Amino acid sequence: MKLTKSNYYSHDTDFQYMSFSVFKDFEKCEAATLAKLKGDWEPTSNPEPLLVGNYVHSYFESPEAHQEFVEANKSEMISTRGKTKGQLKSSYKVADDMIKALSEDDFFNYVYMPGEKEVIVTGELFGHQWKGKIDSLCLDRGYFCDLKTVDDFHKGHWNPELRQKVNFVEDRGYHMQAAIYQELIRQTFDVDCQPYIFGVSKQPIPDKIAISFDGDGQFLMQSALEKISNEQDHFWRVLMGEEPPKACGKCEYCRQGKQLAGFTEVSSIEIS
């Protein structure tokens, strides 16, 4: 199946191409991910953080893309009650401040804006097909950029495996995404590109950051590819119905059908 803008996010393509987001979902809970991809279950999460991120992304994609997004999501963006009825909700006013912060930054405009936006790439990682969509791709300059909206760059996130706090890039696996996209660009265009991240925070006065993957970043990216190599065969067998999915026992999907089978000793309660 050829990937296009209209079918890229279709669950049908997720059974033919692995993606960063689906891989990360499988790591969290295989049972919930499979149910979502098959259309048997939908999470009840608040869509606003995702919509705010897409609002910012679409602005820097093109005026047409931004207008299309606003028209499609106007009902979610406009307040319908109280003194603010008919006005933009507060989160989208913050999003406008985030857009302004980036738009007025010379370095962002020099690096991010010249690239081709929302470029679909595909390729093979360790024997399986993968897909990705690049926020801003500058083949002639040899780099690509991802745009991230974050609550606070300097907030620590507890990693139970390392037993220490890590930054938002490591917590959300963006080093893995960078490694995946770098390889897919190489296979699609035969060009080696350096990954960069531009981040803008959702704080009342937005912060900005530009991130590279030199030094330790290269180690993180290589480790992420090794993780994919070690884990994805099982995930694919789950997708194809060849192996049963493992349930995490803690997420929204698992909680809805949970039945108690006995007692948990107080010191054995899992924490994260």
C-alpha positions as a Markdown table, in Angstrom:
| # | Residue | x | y | z |
|---|---|---|---|---|
| 1 | Met | 0.0 | 0.0 | 0.0 |
| 2 | Lys | 1.4 | 3.4 | -1.0 |
| 3 | Leu | 1.3 | 5.9 | 1.8 |
| 4 | Thr | -0.3 | 9.3 | 1.3 |
| 5 | Lys | -1.4 | 12.2 | 3.4 |
| 6 | Ser | -4.9 | 10.9 | 3.5 |
| 7 | Asn | -4.1 | 7.3 | 4.6 |
| 8 | Tyr | -1.0 | 7.7 | 6.6 |
| 9 | Tyr | -2.8 | 7.7 | 10.0 |
| 10 | Ser | -5.2 | 4.9 | 9.0 |
| 11 | His | -5.0 | 1.8 | 11.2 |
| 12 | Asp | -5.0 | -0.3 | 8.0 |
| 13 | Thr | -1.5 | 0.9 | 7.2 |
| 14 | Asp | -0.4 | 0.1 | 10.8 |
| 15 | Phe | -0.7 | -3.6 | 10.0 |
| 16 | Gln | 1.8 | -3.1 | 7.1 |
| 17 | Tyr | 4.1 | -0.5 | 8.5 |
| 18 | Met | 5.4 | -0.1 | 12.0 |
| 19 | Ser | 5.7 | 3.5 | 13.3 |
| 20 | Phe | 7.4 | 5.1 | 16.3 |
| 21 | Ser | 4.1 | 5.9 | 18.0 |
| 22 | Val | 2.7 | 2.3 | 17.6 |
| 23 | Phe | 6.0 | 0.8 | 18.8 |
| 24 | Lys | 5.9 | 3.0 | 21.9 |
| 25 | Asp | 2.3 | 2.0 | 22.5 |
| 26 | Phe | 3.2 | -1.7 | 22.3 |
| 27 | Glu | 5.9 | -1.1 | 24.9 |
| 28 | Lys | 3.3 | 0.3 | 27.2 |
| 29 | Cys | 0.6 | -2.3 | 26.7 |
| 30 | Glu | 0.3 | -4.8 | 23.9 |
| 31 | Ala | -3.3 | -5.7 | 24.6 |
| 32 | Ala | -4.5 | -2.1 | 24.5 |
| 33 | Thr | -2.5 | -1.3 | 21.4 |
| 34 | Leu | -3.9 | -4.3 | 19.5 |
| 35 | Ala | -7.4 | -3.5 | 20.5 |
| 36 | Lys | -7.0 | 0.1 | 19.4 |
| 37 | Leu | -5.5 | -0.8 | 16.0 |
| 38 | Lys | -8.3 | -3.3 | 15.4 |
| 39 | Gly | -10.9 | -0.7 | 16.2 |
| 40 | Asp | -12.2 | -2.6 | 19.2 |
| 41 | Trp | -11.4 | 0.0 | 21.7 |
| 42 | Glu | -10.6 | 3.8 | 21.9 |
| 43 | Pro | -8.9 | 5.5 | 24.9 |
| 44 | Thr | -10.8 | 8.2 | 26.6 |
| 45 | Ser | -7.9 | 10.6 | 26.9 |
| 46 | Asn | -8.4 | 14.3 | 26.7 |
| 47 | Pro | -7.8 | 15.3 | 23.0 |
| 48 | Glu | -6.8 | 18.9 | 23.9 |
| 49 | Pro | -3.0 | 18.4 | 24.3 |
| 50 | Leu | -2.8 | 16.6 | 20.9 |
| 51 | Leu | -5.0 | 19.3 | 19.2 |
| 52 | Val | -2.9 | 22.1 | 20.7 |
| 53 | Gly | 0.3 | 20.4 | 19.3 |
| 54 | Asn | -1.3 | 20.0 | 15.9 |
| 55 | Tyr | -2.5 | 23.6 | 16.0 |
| 56 | Val | 1.1 | 24.7 | 16.4 |
| 57 | His | 2.4 | 22.2 | 13.8 |
| 58 | Ser | -0.1 | 23.2 | 11.2 |
| 59 | Tyr | 0.9 | 26.9 | 11.4 |
| 60 | Phe | 4.5 | 26.1 | 10.5 |
| 61 | Glu | 3.4 | 23.6 | 7.8 |
| 62 | Ser | 1.6 | 26.2 | 5.6 |
| 63 | Pro | -1.2 | 28.8 | 5.9 |
| 64 | Glu | -3.5 | 26.4 | 4.0 |
| 65 | Ala | -2.8 | 23.5 | 6.4 |
| 66 | His | -3.4 | 25.8 | 9.4 |
| 67 | Gln | -6.7 | 27.2 | 8.1 |
| 68 | Glu | -7.8 | 23.6 | 7.3 |
| 69 | Phe | -7.0 | 22.5 | 10.8 |
| 70 | Val | -8.8 | 25.5 | 12.4 |
| 71 | Glu | -11.9 | 24.9 | 10.3 |
| 72 | Ala | -12.0 | 21.2 | 11.1 |
| 73 | Asn | -11.5 | 21.7 | 14.8 |
| 74 | Lys | -13.3 | 25.0 | 15.5 |
| 75 | Ser | -15.9 | 23.4 | 17.8 |
| 76 | Glu | -13.1 | 22.1 | 20.1 |
| 77 | Met | -11.2 | 25.4 | 20.1 |
| 78 | Ile | -14.0 | 27.9 | 20.8 |
| 79 | Ser | -15.5 | 28.4 | 24.3 |
| 80 | Thr | -19.2 | 27.8 | 24.5 |
| 81 | Arg | -19.9 | 29.0 | 28.1 |
| 82 | Gly | -19.5 | 31.8 | 30.5 |
| 83 | Lys | -17.8 | 35.1 | 29.9 |
| 84 | Thr | -15.4 | 33.7 | 27.3 |
| 85 | Lys | -18.2 | 32.3 | 25.1 |
| 86 | Gly | -17.2 | 32.7 | 21.5 |
| 87 | Gln | -13.6 | 33.2 | 22.2 |
| 88 | Leu | -10.5 | 31.0 | 21.8 |
| 89 | Lys | -10.1 | 28.6 | 24.8 |
| 90 | Ser | -7.1 | 29.5 | 27.0 |
| 91 | Ser | -5.0 | 26.6 | 25.8 |
| 92 | Tyr | -5.2 | 27.9 | 22.2 |
| 93 | Lys | -4.3 | 31.4 | 23.3 |
| 94 | Val | -1.2 | 29.9 | 24.9 |
| 95 | Ala | -0.6 | 28.1 | 21.6 |
| 96 | Asp | -0.8 | 31.4 | 19.8 |
| 97 | Asp | 1.9 | 32.6 | 22.2 |
| 98 | Met | 4.0 | 29.5 | 21.4 |
| 99 | Ile | 3.7 | 30.2 | 17.6 |
| 100 | Lys | 4.7 | 33.9 | 18.2 |
| 101 | Ala | 7.7 | 32.8 | 20.2 |
| 102 | Leu | 9.0 | 30.6 | 17.4 |
| 103 | Ser | 8.0 | 32.9 | 14.6 |
| 104 | Glu | 10.1 | 35.7 | 16.1 |
| 105 | Asp | 13.2 | 33.5 | 16.6 |
| 106 | Asp | 15.8 | 34.1 | 13.9 |
| 107 | Phe | 17.6 | 30.7 | 14.5 |
| 108 | Phe | 14.3 | 28.8 | 14.2 |
| 109 | Asn | 13.4 | 30.6 | 11.0 |
| 110 | Tyr | 16.8 | 29.9 | 9.5 |
| 111 | Val | 17.0 | 26.2 | 10.3 |
| 112 | Tyr | 13.4 | 24.9 | 10.5 |
| 113 | Met | 11.4 | 27.0 | 8.0 |
| 114 | Pro | 13.3 | 26.3 | 4.7 |
| 115 | Gly | 12.6 | 22.5 | 4.9 |
| 116 | Glu | 9.9 | 20.6 | 3.1 |
| 117 | Lys | 7.1 | 19.9 | 5.5 |
| 118 | Glu | 5.3 | 16.7 | 6.4 |
| 119 | Val | 7.4 | 14.4 | 4.2 |
| 120 | Ile | 6.4 | 10.7 | 4.3 |
| 121 | Val | 9.3 | 8.3 | 4.4 |
| 122 | Thr | 9.4 | 4.5 | 4.5 |
| 123 | Gly | 12.0 | 1.8 | 4.7 |
| 124 | Glu | 13.0 | -1.5 | 6.4 |
| 125 | Leu | 14.3 | -1.8 | 9.9 |
| 126 | Phe | 15.6 | -5.3 | 10.9 |
| 127 | Gly | 13.4 | -7.1 | 8.4 |
| 128 | His | 10.2 | -5.2 | 8.8 |
| 129 | Gln | 8.6 | -2.2 | 7.1 |
| 130 | Trp | 8.4 | 1.1 | 8.8 |
| 131 | Lys | 6.9 | 4.5 | 8.1 |
| 132 | Gly | 7.5 | 8.0 | 9.3 |
| 133 | Lys | 6.5 | 11.6 | 8.7 |
| 134 | Ile | 9.1 | 14.3 | 8.9 |
| 135 | Asp | 8.1 | 17.7 | 10.2 |
| 136 | Ser | 10.8 | 19.6 | 8.2 |
| 137 | Leu | 13.3 | 18.0 | 5.9 |
| 138 | Cys | 16.3 | 19.9 | 4.4 |
| 139 | Leu | 17.9 | 17.3 | 2.1 |
| 140 | Asp | 20.1 | 19.9 | 0.5 |
| 141 | Arg | 21.5 | 21.0 | 3.9 |
| 142 | Gly | 21.6 | 17.4 | 5.2 |
| 143 | Tyr | 19.4 | 17.6 | 8.2 |
| 144 | Phe | 15.8 | 17.2 | 9.4 |
| 145 | Cys | 13.8 | 18.7 | 12.2 |
| 146 | Asp | 11.0 | 17.6 | 14.5 |
| 147 | Leu | 8.8 | 20.2 | 16.3 |
| 148 | Lys | 7.8 | 19.3 | 19.8 |
| 149 | Thr | 5.3 | 21.1 | 22.2 |
| 150 | Val | 6.3 | 20.4 | 25.8 |
| 151 | Asp | 4.9 | 21.4 | 29.2 |
| 152 | Asp | 8.4 | 22.2 | 30.7 |
| 153 | Phe | 11.8 | 21.3 | 29.2 |
| 154 | His | 13.4 | 21.2 | 32.6 |
| 155 | Lys | 10.9 | 19.0 | 34.3 |
| 156 | Gly | 12.4 | 15.6 | 35.4 |
| 157 | His | 10.7 | 12.3 | 34.5 |
| 158 | Trp | 11.3 | 9.2 | 36.7 |
| 159 | Asn | 12.7 | 6.2 | 34.8 |
| 160 | Pro | 12.1 | 3.0 | 36.8 |
| 161 | Glu | 14.7 | 1.1 | 34.8 |
| 162 | Leu | 17.5 | 3.6 | 35.4 |
| 163 | Arg | 16.1 | 4.5 | 38.9 |
| 164 | Gln | 16.7 | 8.2 | 38.2 |
| 165 | Lys | 15.0 | 11.2 | 36.5 |
| 166 | Val | 15.6 | 11.8 | 32.8 |
| 167 | Asn | 14.8 | 14.7 | 30.5 |
| 168 | Phe | 11.7 | 14.9 | 28.3 |
| 169 | Val | 13.5 | 13.6 | 25.2 |
| 170 | Glu | 14.6 | 10.4 | 26.8 |
| 171 | Asp | 11.3 | 10.0 | 28.7 |
| 172 | Arg | 9.2 | 10.3 | 25.5 |
| 173 | Gly | 11.7 | 8.3 | 23.4 |
| 174 | Tyr | 12.4 | 11.1 | 20.9 |
| 175 | His | 16.0 | 9.8 | 20.5 |
| 176 | Met | 14.4 | 6.6 | 19.1 |
| 177 | Gln | 12.2 | 8.6 | 16.8 |
| 178 | Ala | 15.3 | 10.5 | 15.6 |
| 179 | Ala | 17.2 | 7.2 | 14.9 |
| 180 | Ile | 14.2 | 5.8 | 13.0 |
| 181 | Tyr | 13.7 | 8.8 | 10.8 |
| 182 | Gln | 17.4 | 9.2 | 10.1 |
| 183 | Glu | 17.4 | 5.6 | 8.7 |
| 184 | Leu | 14.1 | 5.9 | 6.8 |
| 185 | Ile | 15.4 | 9.2 | 5.1 |
| 186 | Arg | 18.6 | 7.4 | 4.1 |
| 187 | Gln | 16.6 | 4.6 | 2.5 |
| 188 | Thr | 14.1 | 6.8 | 0.8 |
| 189 | Phe | 16.4 | 9.5 | -0.5 |
| 190 | Asp | 19.9 | 8.0 | -0.2 |
| 191 | Val | 21.0 | 11.0 | 1.9 |
| 192 | Asp | 22.5 | 11.0 | 5.4 |
| 193 | Cys | 20.7 | 13.7 | 7.5 |
| 194 | Gln | 21.4 | 14.9 | 11.0 |
| 195 | Pro | 18.4 | 15.1 | 13.4 |
| 196 | Tyr | 17.4 | 18.2 | 15.3 |
| 197 | Ile | 14.5 | 18.9 | 17.6 |
| 198 | Phe | 12.9 | 22.3 | 18.1 |
| 199 | Gly | 10.8 | 22.5 | 21.3 |
| 200 | Val | 8.4 | 25.2 | 22.5 |
| 201 | Ser | 6.9 | 25.0 | 26.0 |
| 202 | Lys | 3.3 | 25.4 | 27.0 |
| 203 | Gln | 4.1 | 27.8 | 29.8 |
| 204 | Pro | 2.4 | 31.2 | 30.1 |
| 205 | Ile | 5.6 | 32.8 | 28.7 |
| 206 | Pro | 6.8 | 30.0 | 26.3 |
| 207 | Asp | 10.3 | 28.7 | 26.5 |
| 208 | Lys | 12.2 | 27.6 | 23.4 |
| 209 | Ile | 15.0 | 25.1 | 22.8 |
| 210 | Ala | 17.0 | 23.6 | 19.8 |
| 211 | Ile | 18.4 | 20.1 | 20.4 |
| 212 | Ser | 21.1 | 18.1 | 18.6 |
| 213 | Phe | 22.1 | 14.5 | 19.0 |
| 214 | Asp | 25.9 | 14.8 | 19.1 |
| 215 | Gly | 28.0 | 12.9 | 21.7 |
| 216 | Asp | 25.7 | 11.0 | 24.1 |
| 217 | Gly | 22.8 | 11.5 | 21.7 |
| 218 | Gln | 24.5 | 9.1 | 19.2 |
| 219 | Phe | 24.7 | 6.5 | 21.9 |
| 220 | Leu | 21.1 | 7.0 | 22.8 |
| 221 | Met | 20.0 | 6.6 | 19.2 |
| 222 | Gln | 22.1 | 3.4 | 18.7 |
| 223 | Ser | 20.7 | 1.9 | 21.9 |
| 224 | Ala | 17.2 | 2.7 | 20.6 |
| 225 | Leu | 17.7 | 0.9 | 17.4 |
| 226 | Glu | 19.0 | -2.1 | 19.3 |
| 227 | Lys | 15.8 | -2.1 | 21.4 |
| 228 | Ile | 13.7 | -2.1 | 18.2 |
| 229 | Ser | 15.8 | -5.0 | 16.9 |
| 230 | Asn | 15.2 | -7.0 | 20.1 |
| 231 | Glu | 11.5 | -6.2 | 20.6 |
| 232 | Gln | 9.8 | -5.7 | 17.2 |
| 233 | Asp | 9.6 | -9.4 | 16.0 |
| 234 | His | 7.2 | -10.2 | 18.9 |
| 235 | Phe | 5.2 | -7.0 | 18.3 |
| 236 | Trp | 4.7 | -8.0 | 14.6 |
| 237 | Arg | 3.7 | -11.6 | 15.6 |
| 238 | Val | 1.1 | -10.0 | 17.9 |
| 239 | Leu | -0.1 | -7.8 | 15.0 |
| 240 | Met | -0.4 | -10.8 | 12.7 |
| 241 | Gly | -2.3 | -12.8 | 15.3 |
| 242 | Glu | 0.5 | -15.3 | 15.7 |
| 243 | Glu | 1.1 | -14.6 | 19.4 |
| 244 | Pro | -1.3 | -13.4 | 22.1 |
| 245 | Pro | -0.7 | -9.8 | 23.4 |
| 246 | Lys | 0.6 | -9.2 | 26.9 |
| 247 | Ala | -1.6 | -7.1 | 29.1 |
| 248 | Cys | 0.1 | -4.6 | 31.3 |
| 249 | Gly | -2.7 | -4.9 | 33.9 |
| 250 | Lys | -2.5 | -1.1 | 34.8 |
| 251 | Cys | -3.7 | 0.9 | 31.9 |
| 252 | Glu | -7.3 | 2.1 | 31.1 |
| 253 | Tyr | -7.9 | -0.8 | 28.8 |
| 254 | Cys | -6.7 | -3.4 | 31.3 |
| 255 | Arg | -8.6 | -1.8 | 34.2 |
| 256 | Gln | -12.0 | -1.9 | 32.5 |
| 257 | Gly | -12.1 | -5.7 | 32.6 |
| 258 | Lys | -10.0 | -6.4 | 35.7 |
| 259 | Gln | -11.2 | -9.0 | 38.2 |
| 260 | Leu | -9.5 | -9.5 | 41.5 |
| 261 | Ala | -8.0 | -13.0 | 42.0 |
| 262 | Gly | -6.6 | -12.6 | 45.5 |
| 263 | Phe | -4.5 | -10.3 | 47.8 |
| 264 | Thr | -1.4 | -8.3 | 47.0 |
| 265 | Glu | 1.1 | -8.2 | 49.9 |
| 266 | Val | 1.6 | -4.6 | 50.9 |
| 267 | Ser | 5.3 | -4.5 | 50.1 |
| 268 | Ser | 4.7 | -5.9 | 46.6 |
| 269 | Ile | 2.6 | -3.1 | 45.3 |
| 270 | Glu | 4.2 | -1.9 | 42.1 |
| 271 | Ile | 5.1 | 1.8 | 41.7 |
| 272 | Ser | 6.5 | 3.8 | 38.8 |
